[in-house]
Amino acid sequence: MTTTLIATDTIREPRRSVTLTETVRQSFSFGYRGLIKIARNPEQLFDVVLQPIIFTLMFTYIFGGAISGDIASYLPVIIPGILVQTVITTSIVTGTQLREDMNKGVFDRFRSLPIARISPLAGALLADVVRYLIATVITFAVGFAMGWRPEPLGVLGSVVLVLICSFAVSWIFALMGCLVKKASAVQGVSMLIMFPLTFMSNAFVPVDTMPGWLQSFVNANPISHLITAIRELCNDGHVGTHVVWSLVGAAVLTAVFAPLAVRAYIRNAK
């Protein structure tokens, strides 16, 4: 029996390396799988459809007069803030759905295929970009209906920027989905992380109205940089340093958390 086992191990073919082109193609194939899941389960879109509408109307009419004096003056402030808050928090669903698929054993089959290890994760994240795009379009549409008139080119630039940054942030939650054993726990922990980051930012109120210690945190918060970048793009058509910092931050997040998520996926997906 020992001899048979040694012979079997000897003739086993090594895993074939996957080229970059194949990795990209496989990732988009898994992305298409994710889109099919969304099409067959349209309730997955309830949050990205309803949240931008509810949050925009609620925050604008509650805080608009108190903070900016009137609704029209508050729209250039609140719409970029709502946009970032909605899309970034929506990326939490990425980790939750990954954990659900792993618990069902779907990813066990993927791990046995001769494909790039990153492609199932990257594909799932690419499919979620469509959800981010829907939330972005609805947020801008609500703001426009309420009387906000942003720069057209700035809007296009903001869409691209927020999608890039949201894709990068989703790698954090993909890692959590691979490490945490229950989908409900992934959502709970993710909300505890993202709510302070989004609300302790410049999304809803001017920074200079906050205590000094909180201003330091808000000014260093990467969410604040992204919101400021989108405000500059939409309201002034200006590409400033905040855009650069947001792109650099997105690149760093992807470079750090994508390898960690893939390693955790290979090791812990059950």
C-alpha positions in Angstrom: 0.0 0.0 0.0 2.9 2.3 0.8 4.4 1.7 -2.6 1.1 2.5 -4.3 0.8 5.8 -2.4 4.3 6.8 -3.3 3.7 6.0 -6.9 0.5 8.0 -7.0 2.2 11.0 -5.5 5.0 10.7 -8.0 2.8 10.7 -11.1 0.5 13.5 -9.8 0.7 16.4 -12.2 1.7 19.7 -10.7 -0.7 22.6 -10.7 -0.4 24.6 -13.9 0.4 28.2 -13.6 -2.3 30.6 -14.7 -1.4 33.6 -16.9 -2.5 37.1 -16.2 -4.8 37.1 -19.2 -6.4 33.9 -18.0 -6.8 35.3 -14.5 -8.6 38.4 -15.9 -10.9 36.3 -18.1 -11.7 33.9 -15.2 -12.5 36.8 -12.9 -14.9 38.3 -15.3 -16.5 34.8 -15.8 -17.1 34.6 -12.0 -18.3 38.2 -12.2 -20.9 37.1 -14.7 -22.0 34.4 -12.4 -22.5 37.1 -9.7 -24.7 39.1 -12.0 -26.8 36.1 -12.7 -27.3 35.6 -9.0 -28.4 39.2 -8.7 -30.8 38.9 -11.6 -32.4 35.8 -10.0 -32.5 37.4 -6.6 -33.5 41.0 -7.2 -34.2 41.5 -3.5 -30.4 41.9 -3.2 -30.8 45.3 -4.7 -33.3 46.6 -2.1 -30.6 48.2 -0.1 -28.9 50.0 -3.0 -32.2 51.2 -4.3 -34.0 52.3 -1.1 -31.1 53.5 1.1 -29.9 56.4 -1.2 -33.5 57.7 -1.5 -34.4 57.4 2.2 -31.0 58.7 3.5 -30.9 61.6 1.1 -34.4 62.8 1.8 -34.1 62.3 5.6 -30.8 63.9 6.1 -31.5 66.8 3.8 -34.8 67.8 5.2 -33.8 67.2 8.8 -30.3 68.9 8.8 -30.4 71.1 5.8 -31.9 74.2 7.4 -30.0 73.9 10.6 -26.6 73.4 9.0 -26.7 75.4 5.8 -29.7 77.7 6.3 -31.8 76.1 3.5 -32.1 72.9 1.5 -30.5 74.2 -1.7 -27.4 75.3 0.1 -27.1 71.9 1.8 -27.4 69.7 -1.3 -23.8 70.3 -2.5 -22.6 69.2 0.9 -24.9 66.2 1.7 -25.2 64.5 -1.7 -21.4 63.6 -1.9 -21.6 62.5 1.7 -24.6 60.3 1.2 -23.1 58.9 -1.9 -19.9 57.7 -0.2 -21.7 56.5 2.9 -24.2 54.5 0.9 -21.8 52.9 -1.5 -19.1 52.1 1.1 -21.5 50.6 3.5 -23.1 48.6 0.7 -19.7 46.9 0.2 -20.3 45.1 3.5 -22.7 42.8 1.6 -19.7 41.4 -0.3 -18.2 39.7 2.7 -21.6 38.5 3.9 -22.5 36.8 0.6 -19.0 35.3 0.3 -19.4 33.7 3.7 -22.9 32.4 2.8 -21.4 30.8 -0.4 -18.6 29.2 1.5 -20.9 27.8 4.2 -22.9 26.2 1.4 -19.8 24.5 -0.1 -19.9 26.4 -3.4 -16.3 27.6 -3.1 -15.0 24.0 -2.4 -15.7 23.3 -6.1 -14.0 26.5 -7.2 -10.8 25.6 -5.2 -10.5 22.3 -7.0 -10.6 23.8 -10.5 -7.5 24.7 -12.4 -8.1 28.4 -12.1 -6.4 31.4 -10.5 -7.0 31.4 -6.8 -8.0 35.1 -6.9 -10.6 34.7 -9.6 -13.6 33.5 -7.5 -13.1 36.4 -5.1 -12.3 39.0 -7.7 -15.3 37.9 -9.7 -17.7 38.2 -6.8 -16.3 41.7 -6.1 -16.6 42.7 -9.7 -20.3 41.7 -9.7 -20.9 43.9 -6.7 -19.6 46.9 -8.6 -22.9 46.8 -10.5 -24.6 47.3 -7.1 -22.4 50.2 -6.3 -23.2 51.8 -9.7 -26.9 51.5 -9.1 -26.6 53.2 -5.7 -24.5 55.9 -7.3 -26.9 56.6 -10.1 -29.9 56.7 -7.7 -28.1 59.1 -5.3 -27.2 61.5 -8.1 -30.7 61.2 -9.5 -32.4 62.1 -6.2 -30.0 65.1 -5.7 -30.8 66.3 -9.2 -34.6 65.9 -8.6 -34.2 68.0 -5.4 -32.5 70.8 -7.3 -28.8 70.1 -7.1 -26.9 70.9 -10.3 -23.4 69.4 -10.3 -20.7 69.7 -13.0 -21.4 66.9 -15.6 -17.8 65.9 -16.1 -17.4 66.1 -12.3 -20.2 63.6 -11.9 -18.6 61.2 -14.3 -15.3 61.5 -12.5 -17.0 61.0 -9.2 -18.7 57.8 -10.4 -15.4 56.3 -11.5 -13.7 57.4 -8.3 -16.3 56.0 -5.9 -16.5 52.7 -7.8 -12.7 52.3 -7.7 -12.6 53.1 -4.0 -15.6 50.9 -3.1 -14.0 47.9 -5.0 -10.8 48.4 -2.9 -12.7 48.6 0.4 -14.7 45.5 -0.5 -11.5 43.5 -0.3 -11.5 44.2 3.5 -14.9 42.6 3.8 -13.9 39.8 1.5 -11.1 39.0 4.0 -13.6 39.1 6.9 -15.9 36.8 5.0 -13.1 34.3 4.7 -12.1 34.5 8.3 -15.4 34.8 10.2 -17.5 31.7 10.2 -21.0 33.1 10.1 -22.5 35.6 7.7 -24.4 37.4 10.5 -21.1 37.9 12.3 -19.5 39.3 9.2 -22.3 41.8 8.9 -22.2 42.7 12.6 -18.5 43.3 12.8 -18.4 45.1 9.5 -21.1 47.6 10.6 -19.2 48.3 13.8 -16.2 49.2 11.7 -17.9 51.2 9.0 -20.5 53.2 10.9 -17.9 55.2 13.0 -15.8 55.8 9.9 -18.7 57.1 7.8 -20.4 59.1 10.6 -17.2 60.5 12.1 -16.3 62.1 8.8 -17.2 65.4 7.0 -20.2 63.7 5.3 -23.0 65.5 7.1 -21.7 68.5 9.1 -18.7 71.0 8.8 -15.6 69.7 10.5 -15.0 73.0 12.3 -18.2 72.5 14.4 -16.7 69.4 16.1 -14.4 69.2 19.2 -10.7 69.6 18.5 -9.8 65.9 19.2 -12.6 64.8 16.9 -11.5 67.1 14.1 -8.1 65.5 14.1 -9.6 62.1 13.5 -12.1 63.4 10.9 -9.3 65.1 8.9 -7.3 61.9 8.9 -10.2 59.7 8.0 -9.9 58.4 4.5 -13.6 58.6 4.1 -13.4 62.3 4.5 -10.7 62.6 1.8 -13.0 60.7 -0.6 -16.0 62.8 0.2 -14.0 66.0 -0.2 -12.7 64.8 -3.6 -16.2 64.1 -4.8 -17.4 67.5 -3.6 -14.6 69.2 -5.5 -15.3 67.2 -8.6 -19.1 67.7 -8.6 -19.4 71.3 -7.3 -16.3 72.9 -8.9 -15.1 70.4 -11.5 -11.8 70.5 -9.7 -9.4 67.6 -9.5 -7.4 68.2 -6.3 -5.1 66.4 -4.0 -7.9 64.6 -2.3 -8.6 62.7 -5.6 -5.0 61.6 -5.6 -5.1 60.5 -2.0 -8.2 58.6 -2.6 -6.7 56.7 -5.5 -3.5 56.0 -3.6 -5.5 54.7 -0.7 -7.5 52.5 -3.0 -4.4 51.1 -4.5 -2.9 50.4 -1.0 -6.0 48.7 0.2 -6.1 46.4 -2.8 -2.4 45.6 -2.6 -2.7 44.7 1.1 -6.1 43.1 1.5 -6.4 41.2 -1.8 -3.5 38.8 -1.1 -4.6 38.4 2.5 -8.2 37.6 1.4 -7.0 35.0 -1.2 -4.7 33.4 1.4 -7.5 33.2 3.9 -9.9 31.9 1.2 -7.5 29.0 0.3 -6.9 28.2 4.0 -10.3 28.6 5.6 -13.1 28.3 3.0 -15.1 25.2 4.0 
